[in-house]
């Protein structure tokens, strides 16, 4: 297991990925929107007992009970409203996982199309494994470039191995997944949809096979990313799933409106130059400019590789 904490472990990180993370830290200033955690709204509950006039307690039949039907409807309605509020706020580097029916997911897709048209983000996905809607808002440079950087490291390694074995011609068949959205419909007609952060596919001339995908997260929870990997392996026949989890402390620094805001044209060059100087000395942060911390410290980086055991059909992983 290799888990790197802060700068103490920075000399153990392979230089290509380390460089990709460092470059991501200086590509653009962080979002200037104040981010608040999305909290679950209170769930309305119904008592499962009825009091008679004599004070005795009678338990109604659970099947077909009005209370249970109302509870199910209310849960769906509240979850749908929570998803709509999240879509409307559209704060950067956020993720929401909420359980909804497939029909509600399709309604959310239509609403998102009305609000944002063909914009890449916010992005909606659906897992038929556990009836889960996943909504992603626009990621930070750290999120995006780290995933793509890891994918590029693996692609270059694969092509190098092919060259050493005299099979360099196969390298042209190994392609990045890009922004491809994958869809899979189960026997009930419910469609899972997913877009990887990075990955490679192999084109044999007849079909394209997913070799591996990368799911990265800065704000997402570890368990959410694991559920994403499970969806890839079970519903999309992906060979390997790679989880890249990053923890930044603090997550956001955004002194917008202060002196030295790199949003101005005159300050941008100075800001970029300061960021590159920090990168050379402490790539994991913090990154400062004009007395302000624009990026926090990357204190944890974890990579976990998932595969399906061909004998037991169970998912196994190594960190």
C-alpha positions as CSV (number, residue, x, y, z in Angstrom):
1,X,0.0,0.0,0.0
2,X,1.3,3.4,-0.9
3,X,-0.4,6.4,0.6
4,X,1.5,9.7,0.5
5,X,1.0,12.3,3.1
6,X,2.2,15.9,2.5
7,X,5.7,16.8,1.5
8,X,7.2,14.1,3.7
9,X,6.2,11.6,1.0
10,X,6.7,13.8,-2.0
11,X,10.1,12.2,-2.9
12,X,8.4,8.9,-3.2
13,X,5.9,10.0,-5.8
14,X,6.9,9.1,-9.4
15,X,7.9,12.2,-11.2
16,X,5.4,12.1,-14.1
17,X,2.3,12.1,-11.8
18,X,4.0,14.5,-9.4
19,X,4.6,16.8,-12.3
20,X,1.0,16.5,-13.5
21,X,-0.3,17.4,-10.1
22,X,2.0,20.3,-9.8
23,X,1.1,21.6,-13.2
24,X,-2.5,21.4,-12.3
25,X,-2.0,23.6,-9.3
26,X,-0.7,26.5,-11.4
27,X,-2.9,26.3,-14.5
28,X,-5.6,28.5,-13.2
29,X,-6.7,30.3,-10.0
30,X,-9.3,28.4,-8.0
31,X,-13.0,29.1,-8.2
32,X,-14.1,32.3,-6.6
33,X,-17.5,31.0,-5.4
34,X,-18.0,30.3,-1.7
35,X,-18.7,26.6,-1.4
36,X,-21.1,25.1,1.1
37,X,-21.6,21.5,1.9
38,X,-24.8,20.0,0.5
39,X,-26.8,18.7,3.5
40,X,-29.6,16.1,3.3
41,X,-33.0,17.6,4.0
42,X,-34.9,16.1,6.9
43,X,-36.7,13.0,5.9
44,X,-40.4,12.9,6.8
45,X,-41.2,9.8,8.8
46,X,-44.5,8.2,9.6
47,X,-45.4,6.3,12.7
48,X,-46.2,2.7,12.3
49,X,-48.8,2.6,15.1
50,X,-52.4,3.7,15.5
51,X,-53.8,4.6,18.9
52,X,-57.4,3.6,19.6
53,X,-59.8,5.5,21.9
54,X,-59.1,3.0,24.7
55,X,-55.4,3.8,24.5
56,X,-54.5,0.4,23.1
57,X,-52.0,0.3,20.3
58,X,-52.8,-1.5,17.1
59,X,-50.2,-2.2,14.4
60,X,-51.6,-1.9,10.9
61,X,-50.7,-4.2,8.0
62,X,-47.5,-3.0,6.4
63,X,-48.3,-4.1,2.9
64,X,-50.3,-1.6,0.9
65,X,-50.4,0.8,3.9
66,X,-51.1,4.5,3.1
67,X,-48.3,5.6,5.4
68,X,-45.6,3.6,3.6
69,X,-46.8,4.7,0.1
70,X,-46.8,8.3,1.3
71,X,-43.3,7.9,2.8
72,X,-42.0,6.5,-0.5
73,X,-43.5,9.3,-2.5
74,X,-42.1,12.0,-0.1
75,X,-38.6,10.5,-0.1
76,X,-38.6,10.6,-3.9
77,X,-40.0,14.1,-4.0
78,X,-37.5,15.4,-1.4
79,X,-34.6,13.7,-3.1
80,X,-35.6,15.1,-6.5
81,X,-35.9,18.6,-5.1
82,X,-32.5,18.3,-3.5
83,X,-31.0,17.3,-6.9
84,X,-32.8,20.3,-8.5
85,X,-31.4,22.7,-5.9
86,X,-27.9,21.3,-6.5
87,X,-28.2,21.7,-10.3
88,X,-29.4,25.2,-9.9
89,X,-26.7,26.3,-7.5
90,X,-24.0,24.6,-9.8
91,X,-21.1,25.4,-7.5
92,X,-17.7,24.3,-8.8
93,X,-16.0,21.1,-7.7
94,X,-19.0,19.6,-6.1
95,X,-20.7,16.2,-6.4
96,X,-24.1,14.9,-5.2
97,X,-25.2,11.3,-5.0
98,X,-28.9,10.7,-4.5
99,X,-31.2,7.7,-4.9
100,X,-33.9,8.2,-7.4
101,X,-36.0,6.2,-9.9
102,X,-34.8,6.0,-13.5
103,X,-37.8,8.1,-14.5
104,X,-36.8,10.9,-12.1
105,X,-33.3,10.8,-13.5
106,X,-34.6,11.3,-17.0
107,X,-36.6,14.3,-15.8
108,X,-33.5,15.7,-14.2
109,X,-31.6,15.3,-17.6
110,X,-34.3,17.3,-19.3
111,X,-34.2,20.1,-16.6
112,X,-30.4,20.2,-16.9
113,X,-30.7,20.5,-20.7
114,X,-33.1,23.4,-20.3
115,X,-30.8,25.2,-17.8
116,X,-27.5,24.6,-19.4
117,X,-28.0,23.4,-22.9
118,X,-25.1,21.2,-24.2
119,X,-22.6,22.3,-21.6
120,X,-20.3,19.6,-20.4
121,X,-21.0,20.5,-16.7
122,X,-23.0,20.0,-14.6
123,X,-22.9,16.3,-15.7
124,X,-25.6,13.8,-14.7
125,X,-24.9,10.0,-14.5
126,X,-27.0,7.1,-13.4
127,X,-26.1,3.8,-11.8
128,X,-28.6,1.0,-12.3
129,X,-26.8,-1.1,-9.6
130,X,-28.2,1.0,-6.8
131,X,-30.6,3.5,-8.4
132,X,-28.2,6.3,-7.8
133,X,-28.1,9.6,-9.6
134,X,-24.6,11.3,-9.6
135,X,-24.3,15.0,-10.4
136,X,-20.9,16.5,-11.0
137,X,-20.2,20.2,-11.3
138,X,-17.2,21.7,-13.1
139,X,-14.0,20.3,-11.6
140,X,-10.9,22.3,-10.6
141,X,-7.7,22.1,-12.5
142,X,-6.2,19.8,-9.8
143,X,-9.0,17.3,-10.4
144,X,-9.0,17.3,-14.2
145,X,-5.2,17.5,-14.9
146,X,-4.3,14.9,-12.2
147,X,-6.6,12.3,-13.8
148,X,-5.4,13.0,-17.3
149,X,-1.8,13.1,-16.2
150,X,-2.1,9.7,-14.6
151,X,-3.8,8.4,-17.8
152,X,-1.0,9.8,-19.9
153,X,1.7,8.2,-17.7
154,X,0.1,4.8,-18.1
155,X,-0.4,5.2,-21.9
156,X,3.3,6.2,-22.4
157,X,4.4,3.1,-20.3
158,X,2.2,0.8,-22.4
159,X,3.6,2.1,-25.6
160,X,7.2,1.8,-24.3
161,X,6.6,-1.8,-23.4
162,X,5.1,-2.5,-26.9
163,X,8.2,-0.9,-28.5
164,X,10.5,-3.1,-26.4
165,X,8.7,-6.2,-27.5
166,X,8.7,-5.3,-31.2
167,X,4.9,-4.5,-31.3
168,X,5.0,-0.7,-31.6
169,X,2.4,-0.9,-34.4
170,X,-0.2,-1.8,-31.8
171,X,0.3,1.6,-30.1
172,X,-2.0,3.3,-32.7
173,X,-4.9,1.0,-31.5
174,X,-4.6,2.3,-27.9
175,X,-6.7,5.4,-27.7
176,X,-7.7,7.8,-24.9
177,X,-11.3,7.7,-23.8
178,X,-11.6,11.5,-24.1
179,X,-15.0,12.9,-23.0
180,X,-16.9,9.8,-24.1
181,X,-20.1,9.0,-22.2
182,X,-20.8,5.3,-22.0
183,X,-24.3,3.8,-21.7
184,X,-25.5,0.3,-20.7
185,X,-29.1,-0.9,-20.6
186,X,-30.0,-3.8,-18.2
187,X,-32.7,-6.4,-18.6
188,X,-35.3,-4.1,-17.1
189,X,-34.6,-1.3,-19.7
190,X,-32.9,0.9,-17.1
191,X,-29.8,2.6,-18.5
192,X,-26.6,3.3,-16.6
193,X,-24.6,6.2,-17.9
194,X,-21.0,7.2,-17.0
195,X,-18.2,9.4,-18.2
196,X,-14.7,8.6,-16.9
197,X,-12.2,11.3,-15.9
198,X,-9.5,9.6,-18.0
199,X,-8.7,6.1,-19.4
200,X,-7.7,4.1,-22.4
201,X,-9.5,1.9,-24.9
202,X,-8.3,-0.7,-27.4
203,X,-9.6,-0.7,-31.0
204,X,-9.3,-4.1,-32.6
205,X,-11.0,-2.9,-35.8
206,X,-14.4,-4.3,-34.9
207,X,-15.1,-2.9,-31.4
208,X,-13.4,-0.7,-28.8
209,X,-12.7,-2.4,-25.4
210,X,-12.2,-0.4,-22.3
211,X,-8.8,-1.2,-20.9
212,X,-8.9,1.0,-17.9
213,X,-10.7,4.1,-16.6
214,X,-9.6,6.6,-13.9
215,X,-12.1,8.1,-11.4
216,X,-10.6,11.0,-9.6
217,X,-11.9,13.0,-6.7
218,X,-10.8,16.0,-4.7
219,X,-14.1,16.8,-2.9
220,X,-15.8,13.4,-3.4
221,X,-15.9,10.8,-0.7
222,X,-13.8,7.7,-1.0
223,X,-16.8,5.4,-0.9
224,X,-18.5,7.3,-3.7
225,X,-15.5,6.8,-5.9
226,X,-15.5,3.0,-5.1
227,X,-19.1,2.8,-6.1
228,X,-18.2,4.4,-9.4
229,X,-15.5,1.9,-10.1
230,X,-17.9,-1.0,-9.3
231,X,-20.3,0.4,-11.9
232,X,-17.5,0.5,-14.5
233,X,-16.5,-3.1,-13.9
234,X,-19.9,-4.6,-13.7
235,X,-22.0,-2.7,-16.2
236,X,-19.5,-1.6,-18.8
237,X,-17.1,-4.6,-18.9
238,X,-14.1,-2.4,-18.1
239,X,-11.0,-4.4,-17.4
240,X,-9.4,-2.2,-14.7
241,X,-10.6,0.7,-12.6
242,X,-8.2,3.1,-11.0
243,X,-9.3,5.3,-8.1
244,X,-7.3,8.5,-7.6
245,X,-8.3,10.3,-4.4
246,X,-6.8,13.6,-3.4
247,X,-7.2,15.6,-0.2
248,X,-6.4,19.3,-0.1
249,X,-6.2,21.3,3.1
250,X,-7.8,23.7,3.1
251,X,-9.9,22.9,0.0
252,X,-10.5,26.4,-1.3
253,X,-8.6,29.7,-1.0
254,X,-10.1,32.5,-3.0
255,X,-9.4,36.1,-2.0
256,X,-11.4,37.5,-4.9
257,X,-11.6,41.3,-4.8
258,X,-8.4,41.6,-2.9
259,X,-5.3,43.4,-4.2
260,X,-3.4,41.0,-6.5
261,X,-6.4,39.2,-8.0
262,X,-4.9,37.3,-10.9
263,X,-8.2,37.8,-12.8
264,X,-6.8,41.1,-14.1
265,X,-4.6,41.1,-17.2
266,X,-1.8,43.1,-15.6
267,X,-1.5,40.7,-12.6
268,X,-1.9,37.4,-14.5
269,X,1.7,37.1,-15.6
270,X,3.0,37.9,-12.1
271,X,0.6,35.3,-10.7
272,X,1.7,32.6,-13.1
273,X,5.3,33.3,-12.5
274,X,4.8,33.1,-8.7
275,X,2.9,29.8,-9.0
276,X,5.7,28.2,-11.1
277,X,8.3,29.3,-8.6
278,X,6.3,27.6,-5.8
279,X,6.0,24.5,-8.0
280,X,9.7,24.0,-8.2
281,X,10.2,24.2,-4.4
282,X,7.0,22.6,-2.9
283,X,4.7,21.1,-5.6
284,X,2.2,20.0,-3.1
285,X,1.5,23.5,-1.7
286,X,0.5,25.8,-0.3
287,X,0.7,28.1,-3.2
288,X,0.8,31.8,-2.2
289,X,0.8,35.1,-4.1
290,X,0.7,38.6,-2.7
291,X,0.3,37.3,0.9
292,X,-2.7,35.1,0.0
293,X,-2.9,31.3,-0.1
294,X,-4.5,30.5,-3.5
295,X,-4.2,26.8,-3.2
296,X,-4.0,24.7,0.0
297,X,-1.7,21.8,0.7
298,X,-2.2,18.5,-1.0
299,X,-1.7,16.3,2.1
300,X,-3.0,13.0,0.9
301,X,-2.8,11.2,-2.5
302,X,-4.1,7.7,-2.8
303,X,-4.2,5.4,-5.9
304,X,-6.2,2.1,-5.8
305,X,-6.4,-0.4,-8.6
306,X,-9.6,-2.5,-9.0
307,X,-10.0,-5.7,-11.0
308,X,-12.6,-8.5,-11.2
309,X,-11.4,-11.9,-10.2
310,X,-12.1,-14.2,-13.2
311,X,-12.7,-17.2,-10.9
312,X,-14.9,-15.7,-8.2
313,X,-16.3,-12.7,-10.1
314,X,-15.5,-10.6,-7.0
315,X,-13.9,-7.2,-7.2
316,X,-10.4,-7.0,-5.6
317,X,-8.2,-4.0,-5.2
318,X,-4.6,-3.0,-4.3
319,X,-3.6,0.4,-2.9
